[in-house]
């Protein structure tokens, strides 16, 4: 069996690098980040630019992801059964809860946001579709870890990143939290990924009852939790009802 093609691996690494950063990157930054010679990085970037996977800013010469790659990602999401089955229920959950709703699936040790419904108010919000969240610090991720859906479990890694002072970074504490999630059927994050923010999530099951994703809502901690930082019961009910409805649409017979 033939081995991996190095040029494709390098191209994929460049695309991941551009996707993961908040800004455009110059040739030198790309080459240094990936340990490539500038000539090699430039050749790959020019090829990616030729097929519209990468765009170069004329003023600065820096690179960003191109429109063709975005179209491919959107096409994937459009045919993703989990997302298509969840659209109406996610909209209803946002309307009933008054909070932002996101749908997540595992991807390379993170949570990939495949659908995002804005909070139904006039505040400024940023679309999170395509964003990657940490497994151990997000309610969506903890659901995927608890039910064994995530491919890579952070508890097996030597060190977990602390996003706030509330992030669970001790593997034993995380394992205990995941066991509680399996008992309760839902997960919470209270200022674990971002101070002042909280979230709830519940598992979505497919055929055979296997967990295939998670749906969650998030917002300011004072709206998600009571004065003792405990998740509000009516929001837990709403998130679990939405997860069950999507699971039924996906053919799950138990949850």
Residue, then its C-alpha position, 0 to 999 in steps of 0.5 A: x500500500x502506498x504511503x501518504x503524499x507529502x505535498x498533500x500533507x503539507x497543503x493540508x497543514x497550511x489550510x489548517x493553519x490558515x483556518x485556525x488563526x484570527x488573521x491573515x498570515x504572511x509567507x514567512x509566518x506560514x513557513x516558520x509555523x510549519x517548519x518549511x522552507x520559504x520556497x516550498x511553502x510559496x509553491x504550495x500556497x501558489x497552487x492552493x491559490x490557483x484552485x481558489x482554496x487560498x486568497x492573497x491580499x493584494x495590499x499586504x501579500x498575506x494569505x487567507x482561506x479562499x472562497x472555493x474552500x468555504x463552498x466545499x465546507x458549506x456543501x458538506x454541511x448541507x448534506x450532513x444528515x445530523x445538521x439537516x435533521x436538527x435545523x428546525x429543532x435548533x431554531x425552536x430551542x433558541x426561540x424558547x430559551x432565548x439563548x444561542x444554540x450550537x450543534x457539535x460533532x467531534x473532529x480531530x480532538x475538538x468539537x466542530x460547530x456545524x450549525x449555530x442559531x443566533x440568540x433571538x435579540x438585537x445584540x451583536x453576534x458572530x457566526x460560529x459555524x466551522x469553529x473548533x471548541x476544546x473537548x474538556x472545557x465546553x459542554x458540547x465537548x464533555x458530552x462527546x467525551x462522556x459517551x465515547x463519541x470523540x476520537x481523542x480523549x483529553x484525559x489521556x493527554x499529559x496536560x489539559x489547557x486551562x482557559x479559566x480558573x474553573x477549567x477542569x484540567x485534572x484528569x481524575x476530576x474530568x473523569x468524574x465529571x464525565x461519569x456524572x454526565x452519563x448519569x444525568x444525561x446532560x452536561x454543563x460548563x460554567x465559566x470553564x471556557x470563558x469568564x462570564x459565559x455558561x452553557x448546557x448540552x445534551x447528546x444526540x443519538x442515531x440508529x442503534x442509540x449511539x451518540x453522534x453529536x451534541x446540541x447545546x445552548x450558551x449565554x451569560x452565566x446569570x441567564x443560564x444559571x441561578x445565583x448559586x451557579x447551578x443550571x436553571x432546570x427549565x433550560x435543562x428540560x428544553x435542551x434535553x427535549x430538543x436532543x430527544x426530538x432530533x434523536x427520534x428524527x435520526x432513527x434512535x429508539x432509546x436515549 
